[in-house]
Amino acid sequence: MERRQFFKEWVSILLGALSVFIPLGAGLIFFLDPLRRTSRGRDFLRIAAVDSLPLGVPRMVKINTIRKDAWSTSPNEPIGAVYLIRKKKGIEAFQALCPHAGCFVDYTPGKHKFECPCHGSSFELDGSRTSSSSPSPRGMDHLETRVEGNDVLVRYEEFQQGIGEKIVIS
């Protein structure tokens, strides 16, 4: 085989390999990009006006926001609910999911407590369990709140259910 023929064959093999592997590599980088991204902690969400909250009475507020997963974005998507309680010294927020099994907790105005309809867990207005024999392993999960002007902002997070420790899962 002549030197020129050998060179032509290797150059054509190299160019053919580049024409296959460059688009393949770019496609893999694009497809796997969401897996490389680090997620930020949840931002504070504006969820209610201070004026709309009665003093000392819990109010459930549904939370809608832009939901992003690895490959898509959905605007105004419901992501959960919280209970807000306006107090003289500020506003308290609780996750509306029961720490036991994740059912939505109801507020019973006549009893002035929160009750889980699934397994009978009950909680005081401060979020603590009403009794140590409650199926819930911990009290209701507090959420961080902030007030800016007349807006109530909450850092919405969800926690692992069924365990005594408060571990953030989203």
N, C-alpha and C positions, 0 to 999 in steps of 0.2 A: 504494500500500500504506500502510495506516495505521501509525502509530508503534507502537501496541500490538501489532498483528499481527507487525510486524518484530521487536519485542522478544521475543515468544513463540517465534518460529521460531529465533532465535539462542540463546535460553536452552535450548530443547529440543535443538538441535544440540550445544551445549556439554555438557549433561548426558549426552547419548548418547555423546559422545566420551570423557567421563570414565568412564562405566560400562564402556567397552571398554578404554581405555588403563591405568587403574589396576590391574585384575587382570592385564593383560598385562605390565605393568612389574614387578609383584610376582612373577609367575611367572618372568620372566627373571632377576630378582635371585636368587631361590631356586635356579634351575637353574645359574646361573653362579657362585654363591658358592664352590664348591670351587676354582675356578680363581683366585680372589682370595686365598685363604689362603696364607700363607707356611708352608713346612714347617720344623719344628725339626730340628736334627741328631738323629741316633739317640741314644736314652738307653742307659745301661748296662743290660744284661740279665743276670739271675741265671741261670747255665747249669750250674753244677756245684758240688759240695762239694769243698773242698780235700782232705779225707780220702779221697775216692774216686779221687784222681789218684796213680798210682805215681811215685816220684821218677825223673826222667830219661827216662821212656818216654812218647812222644806218645799221646794218646787223642783219638779223634774224638768230638765231641759235636754232636748235631743240635740246632738252635735252633728252638724254637716260640715264637710270640708272637702278639699281636693284630695282624693285618694290616689296615691302613686304606688305602683308595684314595680317590679323589675322592668317591665316592658310597656306599660300603658298608664294613662292618666285619666281619671274620671272626675269631672267637676261636680260639686255639690252632692257628694256621696254621704249617706248616713254612716257614721262610724261608731256611734254609741250614745250614751246618755249619762248625765250626772245629776245629782241632787245639790241644789244650792240653798244655803240657809243664811239669810241676812241677820247679822247680830249687831249689837251696838258698837263693837270694836272691829267690824269688818265682815267678810263673807267667807264661809266655809264651804268646801265642795267635797262631795263623796262620789266615788264610782257607784253607778246604779246597779252593778252586777254583784251578786252575792259571792263572797270569797269561798264559799263551800263548793258550789257546783256551777256557778256562772249564770244562774237564773236572775231575771230582773227583780229587784227588791221593790215592794210597794210601801208607800207611806200610809199609815192608818191614822187619820186625824183624831178620832175619838180616843185612841189609846196613846197618842203622841209618841209613836215609835215606828220603826221600819220593820217590815215582816217579809220573809221570803216565802212565797207560796209553794215552792217545790218540796222543801224538807223541814220547814218550821223554824228556821233560824230567825231570831229577832234581835233588833239593835235599838239602842237609845238614840236620842237626837244628836248626841255627840259622836255617834258611830260605834260606840263600844257595845259588846255583846250584853244582852239582858241577863244571861246566866251562863255559868261555866259549862252547863250540860248542853248548850246549843250545838247543833251539828257543825256550825261554822267554826273553823279552826282559829279565826281571828276576827277582829271587828271590821267594820266597813273600811274600805281603803280611802284615805284622805288624798286629795289632789291639791297641788300647789295653785294658789289663786293670786290675782293681782287686780287692782282697780285703777283704771286710767280714765279720769274724768267721770263720766256716767257709765262706762263700759266695764263689765266683769270679764276678765280674761282668766282662762283655766289652762293649765298644762295637762292635757288629756293623756292618760296612760292606762294600759290594761295590765293586770297582775295575774300571776299564776294562781289558779284556784286549788283548793283542797289541802293546802299546807299552811303551817302557822307563820311562816316567814313571808314577808312582802317582797316578791321578786318581779321586777318589770319584765313583761314579755313583748310589749310594743309601745 
